[in-house]
Amino acid sequence: MLLSVRGLKTYFYMGNEVIKAVNEVDFDLGEGEILGIVGESGSGKSVCARSILRILPVPPAKISGEIYFKGEDLLKLNESQMQGIRGKEISMIFQEPMTSLNPVLTIGQQIAESIIFHQKLNKKEAWQKTIEILELVKIPEASRRAKEYPHQLSGGMKQRAMIAMALSSNPSFLIADEPTTALDVTIQKQILYLVKDIQGKLGTSVLFITHNLGVIAEIAEKVLVMYAGKILEYASVEELFYQPQHPYTSGLLKSLPRLDAPQGTELNTIPGRVPPLSALPQGCVFHPRCSLAEKKCREEEPPLFKLSENHLSRCWKSDQIEKQDSRTKISTFLVGNQKKFSDDYLLNVKNLTKHFQVKSNMFSKERKYVRAVEKTSLSLAKGEVLGLVGESGCGKTTLGMCILRLIEPTGGEVIFRDKNIVQLKDEDLLSMRKHMQIIFQDPFGSLNPRTKIKDIVREPLFIHKLAESKSDEEAKIIKLLGEVGLDETCANKYPHELSGGQRQRVAIARALAVSPEFIVCDECVSALDVSVQAQIINLLEDLKNKKNLSYLFISHDLSVTKHISDRVGIMYLGKIVEMADSENICSSPKHPYTKALISSVPIPDPNLKREYIPLTEEIPSPINIPTGCGFHTRCPFVTEKCKTLEPELKEVEKGWLVACHFV
């Protein structure tokens, strides 16, 4: 074994509190293996990885147990000895490359610095090695890119540079801590391919940490499931996905929205949330959220039972968990009597355009424009959900903000309730805002941290004079909180006292306070764990059916979007390139960009593969959009016609719009 961890404990001593972030963890990692660690936020995944490298602040952290690497206990080494192992023998890829890369040094300088330190090469040799490593991680024009600073690289290129730095000293063990979490699905797929390719070529062992079960299915051979600092299940990736033996693992798998699930399915949810690590429950740590829990579970902590040679589970009742293929579980929760949306259109957007002016430099008079949204048209019926999907920077959020006039459009019309809201002013616009609302991506950023929850929900009631009296106002607040699944006790709390899912419920309650007909959901579940995400998606669907709401659902996640949407529009460089019924567009896409997006979506099934269509080039700048078809620089089917003539968005089948010359 390359790595053997035994009885690992990492506690943080914070005043009178003891935070048990990692609690009695055991696992092994063989040479050339990829071991995945999965679990919700706060489960101890990253702390476990940082404990292995001993990069936690001591105090307040205290690490105990045994961490044998190549037969040597890392916890018994002094700091000087550990410095010889960090970077050289064990390297780490962090989640956010922009905070890990030095902004004042070029990419090449940072990689060469590591090579000189660990391999004792001279500057010329180190620079040559740097170029070789950048080529290994498939950075094009490596010699030129090596001289660029981090801010000059795209998100995917920055992450490749981080991987290059981690590989610079040929480590035998690589820790990848959420390396794809902040990336678009197309870039995520490239990074996963890259990690597997490097692991295959160099024989590097990889500890891959993520909260995305689809990613785990694609990359890992064996998987640890962590919860509240403990390992609840360990298995080969096939056994974990097809025969989970812990209620928590089973719950996570059933919470996943899937592209291959039938439309109209209700996602399974795990009630509650991860307990505070300073106040863990007695007995099984998962029992407060477990539907199988009984007296023994609440009183006695189960050990890790050995169910087979490569399958362990920390559960007293693992024999009662359904022994069925996880692929069939998600489709068993069908929602009955779903109301179809009407043919009465609530919203019509015509040729909406938004350009942002930028200056070349402080001495230039030349004006350039970011063409964020370019002559985009769409419609939305009462009770309909229209999904909007695309990579970062494609104009999704700008389009949503322009529709609501939170950003002033450069041109076009937004016809809402038979009025062009682009032309409305002052009182008329304020009155119209009652009927259209937004739920933002980050509730912690959109909720005032100094205001109690009841006052956050009260504000729109006060602005629009929707309460007849103080008592009526209070009653409405409690009713709204109840509608989104929050009890009265939340009313007197502040945002920081709530979980991420609870904060998003508050944001939804605030949006509902004015009884809107139309809500823009801007990446409103992208920052949430999969179990909480399922709760919010089910809540949005339930509210839509009860109140006949219309949503513009903006997301970069096609699986989530397909699950909740009636129709889906695919955006690229400020334009919609395909729009159709969500079932059709996900099962048989027509535009090459849509095909590439779908081919990049991780499948939560280790044995189910689809043809991957790689997009090798970076997305062009919206300041310099290519002539002809905007997608031609990345399209695998490009012809000369695509480079000069822009295709129109036209109906190729009833209700199916595509902007491509060859569809």
Secondary structure in CASP SS format (residue, H / E / C, confidence):
PFRMAT SS
TARGET T0000
AUTHOR 0000-0000-0000
METHOD secondary structure of the structure
MODEL  1
M C 1.00
L C 1.00
L E 1.00
S E 1.00
V E 1.00
R E 1.00
G E 1.00
L E 1.00
K E 1.00
T E 1.00
Y E 1.00
F E 1.00
Y E 1.00
M E 1.00
G C 1.00
N C 1.00
E E 1.00
V E 1.00
I E 1.00
K E 1.00
A E 1.00
V E 1.00
N E 1.00
E E 1.00
V E 1.00
D E 1.00
F E 1.00
D E 1.00
L E 1.00
G C 1.00
E C 1.00
G C 1.00
E C 1.00
I E 1.00
L E 1.00
G E 1.00
I E 1.00
V E 1.00
G C 1.00
E C 1.00
S C 1.00
G C 1.00
S C 1.00
G C 1.00
K H 1.00
S H 1.00
V H 1.00
C H 1.00
A H 1.00
R H 1.00
S H 1.00
I H 1.00
L H 1.00
R C 1.00
I C 1.00
L C 1.00
P C 1.00
V C 1.00
P C 1.00
P C 1.00
A E 1.00
K E 1.00
I E 1.00
S E 1.00
G E 1.00
E E 1.00
I E 1.00
Y E 1.00
F E 1.00
K C 1.00
G C 1.00
E E 1.00
D E 1.00
L H 1.00
L H 1.00
K H 1.00
L C 1.00
N C 1.00
E H 1.00
S H 1.00
Q H 1.00
M H 1.00
Q H 1.00
G H 1.00
I H 1.00
R E 1.00
G C 1.00
K C 1.00
E C 1.00
I E 1.00
S E 1.00
M E 1.00
I E 1.00
F C 1.00
Q C 1.00
E C 1.00
P H 1.00
M H 1.00
T H 1.00
S H 1.00
L C 1.00
N C 1.00
P C 1.00
V C 1.00
L C 1.00
T C 1.00
I H 1.00
G H 1.00
Q H 1.00
Q H 1.00
I H 1.00
A H 1.00
E H 1.00
S H 1.00
I H 1.00
I H 1.00
F H 1.00
H H 1.00
Q H 1.00
K C 1.00
L C 1.00
N C 1.00
K H 1.00
K H 1.00
E H 1.00
A H 1.00
W H 1.00
Q H 1.00
K H 1.00
T H 1.00
I H 1.00
E H 1.00
I H 1.00
L H 1.00
E H 1.00
L H 1.00
V C 1.00
K C 1.00
I C 1.00
P C 1.00
E C 1.00
A H 1.00
S H 1.00
R H 1.00
R H 1.00
A C 1.00
K C 1.00
E C 1.00
Y C 1.00
P H 1.00
H H 1.00
Q H 1.00
L C 1.00
S C 1.00
G H 1.00
G H 1.00
M H 1.00
K H 1.00
Q H 1.00
R H 1.00
A H 1.00
M H 1.00
I H 1.00
A H 1.00
M H 1.00
A H 1.00
L H 1.00
S C 1.00
S C 1.00
N C 1.00
P C 1.00
S C 1.00
F E 1.00
L E 1.00
I E 1.00
A E 1.00
D E 1.00
E C 1.00
P C 1.00
T C 1.00
T C 1.00
A C 1.00
L C 1.00
D C 1.00
V H 1.00
T H 1.00
I H 1.00
Q H 1.00
K H 1.00
Q H 1.00
I H 1.00
L H 1.00
Y H 1.00
L H 1.00
V H 1.00
K H 1.00
D H 1.00
I H 1.00
Q H 1.00
G H 1.00
K H 1.00
L H 1.00
G C 1.00
T C 1.00
S E 1.00
V E 1.00
L E 1.00
F E 1.00
I E 1.00
T E 1.00
H C 1.00
N C 1.00
L H 1.00
G H 1.00
V H 1.00
I H 1.00
A H 1.00
E H 1.00
I H 1.00
A C 1.00
E C 1.00
K E 1.00
V E 1.00
L E 1.00
V E 1.00
M E 1.00
Y E 1.00
A C 1.00
G C 1.00
K E 1.00
I E 1.00
L E 1.00
E E 1.00
Y E 1.00
A E 1.00
S E 1.00
V H 1.00
E H 1.00
E H 1.00
L H 1.00
F H 1.00
Y H 1.00
Q C 1.00
P C 1.00
Q C 1.00
H C 1.00
P H 1.00
Y H 1.00
T H 1.00
S H 1.00
G H 1.00
L H 1.00
L H 1.00
K H 1.00
S C 1.00
L C 1.00
P C 1.00
R C 1.00
L C 1.00
D C 1.00
A C 1.00
P C 1.00
Q C 1.00
G C 1.00
T E 1.00
E C 1.00
L C 1.00
N C 1.00
T C 1.00
I C 1.00
P C 1.00
G C 1.00
R C 1.00
V C 1.00
P C 1.00
P C 1.00
L C 1.00
S C 1.00
A C 1.00
L C 1.00
P C 1.00
Q C 1.00
G C 1.00
C C 1.00
V C 1.00
F C 1.00
H H 1.00
P H 1.00
R H 1.00
C C 1.00
S C 1.00
L C 1.00
A C 1.00
E C 1.00
K H 1.00
K H 1.00
C H 1.00
R H 1.00
E H 1.00
E C 1.00
E C 1.00
P C 1.00
P C 1.00
L C 1.00
F E 1.00
K E 1.00
L E 1.00
S E 1.00
E C 1.00
N C 1.00
H E 1.00
L E 1.00
S E 1.00
R C 1.00
C C 1.00
W C 1.00
K C 1.00
S H 1.00
D H 1.00
Q H 1.00
I C 1.00
E C 1.00
K C 1.00
Q C 1.00
D C 1.00
S H 1.00
R H 1.00
T H 1.00
K H 1.00
I H 1.00
S H 1.00
T H 1.00
F C 1.00
L E 1.00
V C 1.00
G C 1.00
N C 1.00
Q C 1.00
K C 1.00
K C 1.00
F C 1.00
S C 1.00
D C 1.00
D C 1.00
Y E 1.00
L E 1.00
L E 1.00
N E 1.00
V E 1.00
K E 1.00
N E 1.00
L E 1.00
T E 1.00
K E 1.00
H E 1.00
F E 1.00
Q E 1.00
V E 1.00
K E 1.00
S C 1.00
N C 1.00
M C 1.00
F C 1.00
S C 1.00
K C 1.00
E C 1.00
R E 1.00
K E 1.00
Y E 1.00
V E 1.00
R E 1.00
A E 1.00
V E 1.00
E E 1.00
K E 1.00
T E 1.00
S E 1.00
L E 1.00
S E 1.00
L E 1.00
A E 1.00
K C 1.00
G C 1.00
E C 1.00
V E 1.00
L E 1.00
G E 1.00
L E 1.00
V E 1.00
G C 1.00
E C 1.00
S C 1.00
G C 1.00
C C 1.00
G C 1.00
K H 1.00
T H 1.00
T H 1.00
L H 1.00
G H 1.00
M H 1.00
C H 1.00
I H 1.00
L H 1.00
R C 1.00
L C 1.00
I C 1.00
E C 1.00
P C 1.00
T C 1.00
G E 1.00
G E 1.00
E E 1.00
V E 1.00
I E 1.00
F E 1.00
R C 1.00
D C 1.00
K E 1.00
N E 1.00
I H 1.00
V H 1.00
Q H 1.00
L C 1.00
K C 1.00
D H 1.00
E H 1.00
D H 1.00
L H 1.00
L H 1.00
S H 1.00
M H 1.00
R H 1.00
K C 1.00
H C 1.00
M E 1.00
Q E 1.00
I E 1.00
I E 1.00
F C 1.00
Q C 1.00
D C 1.00
P H 1.00
F H 1.00
G H 1.00
S H 1.00
L C 1.00
N C 1.00
P C 1.00
R C 1.00
T C 1.00
K C 1.00
I H 1.00
K H 1.00
D H 1.00
I H 1.00
V H 1.00
R H 1.00
E H 1.00
P H 1.00
L H 1.00
F H 1.00
I H 1.00
H C 1.00
K C 1.00
L C 1.00
A C 1.00
E C 1.00
S C 1.00
K H 1.00
S H 1.00
D H 1.00
E H 1.00
E H 1.00
A H 1.00
K H 1.00
I H 1.00
I H 1.00
K H 1.00
L H 1.00
L H 1.00
G H 1.00
E H 1.00
V C 1.00
G C 1.00
L C 1.00
D C 1.00
E H 1.00
T H 1.00
C H 1.00
A H 1.00
N H 1.00
K C 1.00
Y C 1.00
P H 1.00
H H 1.00
E H 1.00
L C 1.00
S C 1.00
G H 1.00
G H 1.00
Q H 1.00
R H 1.00
Q H 1.00
R H 1.00
V H 1.00
A H 1.00
I H 1.00
A H 1.00
R H 1.00
A H 1.00
L H 1.00
A C 1.00
V C 1.00
S C 1.00
P C 1.00
E C 1.00
F E 1.00
I E 1.00
V E 1.00
C E 1.00
D E 1.00
E C 1.00
C C 1.00
V C 1.00
S C 1.00
A C 1.00
L C 1.00
D C 1.00
V H 1.00
S H 1.00
V H 1.00
Q H 1.00
A H 1.00
Q H 1.00
I H 1.00
I H 1.00
N H 1.00
L H 1.00
L H 1.00
E H 1.00
D H 1.00
L H 1.00
K H 1.00
N H 1.00
K H 1.00
K H 1.00
N C 1.00
L C 1.00
S E 1.00
Y E 1.00
L E 1.00
F E 1.00
I E 1.00
S E 1.00
H C 1.00
D C 1.00
L H 1.00
S H 1.00
V H 1.00
T H 1.00
K H 1.00
H H 1.00
I H 1.00
S C 1.00
D C 1.00
R E 1.00
V E 1.00
G E 1.00
I E 1.00
M E 1.00
Y E 1.00
L C 1.00
G C 1.00
K E 1.00
I E 1.00
V E 1.00
E E 1.00
M E 1.00
A E 1.00
D E 1.00
S H 1.00
E H 1.00
N H 1.00
I H 1.00
C H 1.00
S H 1.00
S C 1.00
P C 1.00
K C 1.00
H C 1.00
P H 1.00
Y H 1.00
T H 1.00
K H 1.00
A H 1.00
L H 1.00
I H 1.00
S H 1.00
S H 1.00
V C 1.00
P C 1.00
I C 1.00
P C 1.00
D C 1.00
P C 1.00
N C 1.00
L C 1.00
K C 1.00
R C 1.00
E C 1.00
Y C 1.00
I C 1.00
P C 1.00
L C 1.00
T C 1.00
E C 1.00
E C 1.00
I C 1.00
P C 1.00
S C 1.00
P C 1.00
I C 1.00
N C 1.00
I C 1.00
P C 1.00
T C 1.00
G C 1.00
C C 1.00
G C 1.00
F C 1.00
H C 1.00
T C 1.00
R C 1.00
C C 1.00
P C 1.00
F C 1.00
V C 1.00
T C 1.00
E H 1.00
K H 1.00
C H 1.00
K H 1.00
T H 1.00
L C 1.00
E C 1.00
P C 1.00
E C 1.00
L C 1.00
K E 1.00
E E 1.00
V E 1.00
E E 1.00
K C 1.00
G C 1.00
W E 1.00
L E 1.00
V E 1.00
A C 1.00
C C 1.00
H C 1.00
F C 1.00
V C 1.00
END
